[in-house]
């Protein structure tokens, strides 16, 4: 906290503070207290563990076990080649297939991934950005094969490309065509998948890269405004697409600052959508969001300490009013999470929801001198940063000038210095260290998975109608060169057996590849 030297807050901190203006009630503007009137007293948040490794069959098994254990939503982690639009047999994919998520090359893999899982009864979140339209269409096709009506296909695709240029790096195309793909998803889902959340505007990776809480709010909301403005320029009605926008936040170590961050972000979005954008529907003003505990805070030293860190971070997310939550596994600083660690992470949420009592009261922190002062401070700091981005010409112009990237780098450097000096304590790392003996179990992906995945992909190519696939890919290229929505021709290519790499490659032929500023 920037004002961490303060040790006491009282009524003087709330002088001239209007609770009606700043708080309202839960479910009403400005939504500081939450997007729904009953919050968790009516229904708990969705417990959604992020999972994916190896091939589709392996991940399907973990999905089933998590659902049997009481998880209430699925969250898919894709491997790096899938994220980058590369097929598993691409030379650039060698050594990465199935390593940080599940490998998905075609509709065949997507069928296997959700085999035996009724897609009309679960919601699915997919952490995918550059290839988001492709993976969304594969999911839609599998749901259609299961006979699920379009209005029962529910979930979220991350589809947030701007934060990739800022903080994460899994981009493919230049900014302008990437933004076109984002808004094409908005338009397509408005007509074809009405209950699908078309974007999860992500502060998570911005925070993981080293930002402060205020920077996370500001850069994420600035990106959100850029998407809204791009969709409006494309002719879309804000009150049609905005209700399906969602956000994705990090829950970091400072319990009260994080809870205040969520409240401030919700209030800011409501005000900006109403007053700046001009949205008239209350549904367009509501910020609904998913939260994940902070992977960057997990330590390889004394890894069981991460169970405690994750529990407090989850508590902050719930106190801040999240709609869904992923709790990290304690062993993720060592490798992919083991089955035991994943189960502890899920049980952490369930104990919080069913045993702790925090879900029995709507916004229990409301009215606290400390919390409300911090909520106001974070909003003011974040709005100051948004004003600086506006002066640069908006989020895209800021990214192109390197503004957001530099701000995050400076914040990360300051934090690293504080840890190095001991001013910021990391238990087990720079204080309370112990000599550790013994090995912790680490999940290792069988190296045979890559060769088997490549073999399946090549067999699929041999059995499909190659002429029909190539004709469909030509249609993708032609549409990319024009201005029609790209998802219908992409859908046809994928339905015929076109691969993630082939569809993405067709777009690269027209759009080119993005080259980062050095």
N, C-alpha and C positions, 0 to 999 in steps of 0.2 A: 504494500500500500504506500502511496506517495506521502500520505499523512500519518505514517505508522508511529510517529512520535506522540500522537494524541493518545491519551490513556483514559479519557472520560468524556462522555457526551451528555448533554442535558438539554433542557427546553430552549436555551439560548441558541442552540444549533438549528432549531426549527422555527425561529422567529420569522413571521410573514409566510410560513409554509402552509399552503392550502391543501388539506387532505382530499377535498373533493376534486380539485384540479390535478393533483399529482398521483392520487391513488384510485379514486372511484371505488367500485366494487368489482370483484372477480367476474369475468364474463362481460364487462362493459368497458367502454373507452375511458382511459387510455390503456387498459389491460395490464397495468402494472402488477396487479394481483393475480393475473392468470387469464387465459383466453376463455375459460369456461366457468360458469357460476359455481358449480359443485366441486370442481377440480377432483382430487382423489377420493373425496367422500362419496362420489358417484361411481368412479371407476379408476383403478390404479393406472399408472403409466404402463406403456407397452414394454415388456422386458425382452430386449432384443440383443442377443449375443452375436457379435461379429465373428463369422466363421468361414473358413475356406482354406483348403490345402490340397496339394496333389491333384488327383483327377476328380471327375464329377462323381464317380461311384463312392470314393472315400468321403467326400464332403457330404454327400447324401446321407451316409450312415451317421455322421455327426449331427446333421440337421434333425434326423429322426430321434436320436437319443436326447437332444436338447428339448425337442417338443414333448417327448415323453416325460421329461423332468420338470415340465411346467413352464418352459419358455413360451411367450405369447406372440412372438413375431420372429421372422428370419432376417438375417443380415448377411449379405454375401461379400466375401473378400475374393477378388480376382487376382490371378498372378500377373506379374509385370508385363509379359508379352500380350496378354489380353487387354490390359490397360493401354498399351502402346499400339494396338492395332496390328499385332504380329501373330501369325499362325505359329503353332508349336514346332513346325518343321522349318521355320525361317532361320537362317544362319544367325541372325541377331538374337534369337530366342534361346540359343544353346546355353544350357546350364541354369536357366531361369524358369523352366516349365514347372508349374506347380509349387514353386518355392515359397512365395509370400501370399499365396491364395490359390484358388482353383483355376485350372486351365480350361477355358471354354473356346473352342474353335468353330463350332457349328451348332445347328439346331439339334443334332444328335447328342452332343454333350449336354445341352440344356435340358433335353428330355430326361437324361440319366440323372442330372442334378436334382430334379424335382420328381423323380419316380416315386409314386406312392404318397406324395404330399399333395393334398387337394388345394389347388391354388385359389379356389373360391372361398376357402375358410381361413387362410392365413394372409397376413400382410408381409410383404418382402421389401427390404431395403437393399439397394445395390450400390456399393461404393465404386462408381465408375464415371468417368468424365469425358475424355476425348472420344471414346467409343460408346458413350451412354446411349445414343439412339439405337445402335446395333444391338446391344444387350437387352434394352427395353423391348425391341421388336421380337427378339428370340423368346423372351419371357411371354409376350403376348401370344405368339404362335403356339407355344406349349400349353398355355391356358386354354386357347381355342381348341386344341386337340383334346383336352380334358373335358370339353363341353361347358366351360365356365362362361357365363354371360359377361359381356364387356363391362357392365356396370358393377360387377363383383370382383373385377381384377383390381386389387388395391395394394398400394405400396408406394415406394419412393425411389427415384433414380437420382443420384447426386447431381450429375449434369452441370457442375459448377466449374467451368473452364478457367475463369479469371483467377481463381486462387491457385490454379496450377502454374500460371505465369508468375505469380507472386511468391509462392512458398513451396511448391511440391515438385513440379517439373514433368508430370506425365501429360505433356501436350503433344499434339501431332501437327495440326494445321495452324496457319496464321490466325491472328485474333479475329479479323472480320468474318471469315467463313466459319470459324468456331462459334462465334456469336449467332450466326445464321442457324447453325445446327441446334443451338439452345432454343431459339425462338420457334424453330420448326417443331421441336418436341412440344412446346407449349400449345401450338396450334393443332397438332395432330391429336394430342390427348384430349383437348377440349371437345373434339368431335368423336373420337374413337374410344378413349379410355377416361370417362368423366370423373372417376374417383381415384385416379392416379395422381400422386404428388409429383409434379413435373421437374422440380429442382430442389436440392437441399443445399442452400447457400451456406458455405462452410467457413466458419471461423476456426474449426478444429485444427486444421493444418497450419493456419496462420499462427496459432498459439504454439503448436508443436515446433514451429520454426524459430520461436523465441520471442514473440511479441508480448507486450503487456496486456492486461485485461482491457484497458481502454482502446488500445490499438486493435485488438481482436474485434471488439464491437464496431469500431469505426470502419476498418477496412472491409469487414464483411457486409455491413449495411451499405457502404458505398458501392460494393459489387452488386448487391441486391437492387439498388436504384439503377445501376447501369443495365441490368437485365430488364427491369420494368420499362425503362426508356427505349431500349432496343425493341422490345415487343410492341410498344406503342408505335414506333416508327414503322414496324412491319404491318401495321394496320389492325393490331389486336386490341380488343376492348379490355381495359385494365380490370374492370369488375367481373370479367369472364375468366381471365387467367390468374389474377392475383390470389383468389381464395385457395388455389392449389400450390402456391409457393410455400416452401418450408425452409427451416434453418437447421444448422448442425453446429453445436457449440462444444467447446472443450470445458471440462470441469477440472480446474487445477487445484493447487494445494491450499490456498488461503480460503478457508471455509466461508467466511462472511463476505469477503470481496466477490467470490464467485456467485454466491446467492444474489448479491446486489447487482452483479453484472447481468444476470439473466433478466432481472426485473427492469433494469435500465434499458436494455436492448429492446424489450417488448414495448415499453412506453415510447421509445424513440421511433420505432418502426410505425407504430400507430399514428403518431403525429406527422411523420414524414409522408406516409401514404395518404393521409387525409388532407394535410395542408399544402404540401409541396407537389405531390403527384396529382391530387384532385380526385382520388378514388372516393366514390360515394357509398359503397356498400360496406357495412361493418365487417363483413367477412373478409374484405380486402385489407382491413386495418389490423386484423389479428395476426400476431406472430405465433406460429406453432413450430415446435422444434424438438429435435433429437439431441441427446447429449451423450458424449463418451468421456470416461475418465481419462486422465492425462497420461498417455504412454511415455512422454518425455520425462516424467517424474519417477518412473520405475527404475529400480537399481538392481544391478547384477549382484552387488554386495548384499548379504543378508536378505535374499529375495522374499522371504516370508513377511518382511516388513511391508511389502507392497500390498498385502491383504488389507492392512490397516489404512494405508494411503488411499487405496481404492474405495474403501468403505466410507471414509470421510468425504471424498470427492463425490461419491454417489449421493451422500446426504446433502451436500451443497446443491446438486442438481435438483433434487426433490424439493428442498426448501425454496429453490428458485422457480419451480413450477414447470419442469420439463414434461413433454408428452410421451417421450420414449427414452430408453436409457440402455447403454452398453457399459458393463463394468469390465475393465481389463483383467486379464489373468496374471497372477503374481509372477509367473515365470517368463513373461514376454520379453524381459531384458536379456534372457538367455537364448531364446529361440521361439519357434511357433508354440502356442500353448498346448500343454498336455490335457488329456481328458479330465484328470483330477482337478487341475487348476481352473479349467473352464467351469466345472461344476461348482467349485467354491465361489467363483465370480457370480454365477447365477444365483446361488444361495444367498450371497450378500444382498442382492436386490430383494429377494423374497423375504429375508429377515427384516430388511428396512421397511418393506411394504406391509407385512403382516404382523410384525412383532413390536416395532419401535414406537408406534403411535403417531409418527409424524404425518401420516396420511389422513388423520382423522380431523384435521383443522385446515381450512383454506388459508393459505399465505400466513403462517403463524408468526412470521417476523414483522408483519406490517405494523407501522407506528413506532418501531424502535428508533430512538434518537440516532443511534449508531448506523443502523441499516439504511434508514431514509437519507441520512447525510451522505453516506457512501454511494447510494444509488444516484443521488443528485450530482455528486462529484464525478462519477464515472460518465454520466450522461453529458456533463459539461465538457469533460476532456475529449470524449468521443466526437461530440459535435464540433469542437475546435478542429480536430483532424479532418472531419468531413469537409469543413469549410476550406481547409488548405487543399484538399483534393479537388473541390469545386473550382478553386482558383486556377488549378492546373488544367482544367477542362474536363474533369470527371475521372472515374476509376480507370478507364482504359488509357487515357492520356497519362495519368499518374503512373500506371504500370510501365508504359513505354518510356517514360522519363526515369524510371527506377526509384520513384519516391517511396512507395510502400516497402519495397525490398530494402532500401537503405535504412528506413526507420526500424524495421524488424531486426536487421543486422546489428544496429546500434544497441537495441534493447537486449538482444541475446548476448552481446559482448559485455554489457553492464552486469547482467546476471552471472556470466561466467567469472567475471572478476570478483563479484561478491562471494561466490562459492569458493573460489581459489583463496580468498583472504580469510574465509571463515565467518564473514559477516552474515552470510546466509548459511544456515546449518542444514545439511543433508545427513540425516541419521544413518550411521553405518558407512558413510563415505568420507566426510571431513570431520566427523565427531562420533564418538561411541563405536569406533571400529573394533573388530575382533579378528583373530586369526581363524579363518574358516577352513575346515577340512571336510572331505567328502564331496562327491559329485551329486548335483541335482539332475533328476531325469529331464531329458530334453527330447522333444518330438523331432524326429528326423524323417524327412520325406525320402521314401525308397527311391534310389536313383533309377530303378527300372521303370518308374512311372513315366519318365520323359520318353523313353524309347517306345513304350506301349502306347502312349498318347499319339506319338508321331505315326505309328503303325495304323492305329484306328483312323486317323485323319486321312492317311493315304488310301486306305481301303474305301472310305466314304467317297473320296474323289473318283475312284474307279467305278463306283456303282451309280453315280448320279448322271443326269443328262447334262453333259458338259456343254453342249451347244446351247441349250436353254439357259444355263447359268451365265454363259458369256453374253448372250443377248440381253439378259436382265442387267448384267454389270454395265453394258453399253448404255442402257437406259439410265442407270445411276449417273454415269459420266455426263450424259446429255442434260439431265436435270440439274446437275451441279453447275454446269456452264450457264444455266438459265436462272430463273428466280422462283420456280415452283417448289412446293414442299418436297424435301428429299426423302421423307420417311416411306411413302407408298412404294416407290421403286426399290428402295433398300429392302423393304419387307418382302417384296416378290423375289428378289435375289436370294435372300436368306431362306425363304420357304422352299426354294428349289435346290438348296444345298450349298449356296454360296457361303464362304467362310468369313470370319471376322477380318482376317487379313486381306482377303480379296475385296471386300466391300470398302474397307478403309483405304486400301491401295488405290481403288478406283477414284476415291475422293482426292487422294494425294496427287494423282495425275492431273487433276483440274486445279486444286487449291494450292499445291505445293506444300512444303514443310516449314514450320516456324523455326527460325534461328534465333536463339537467345542472345541478348546484348552481352558483350564481354566487358 
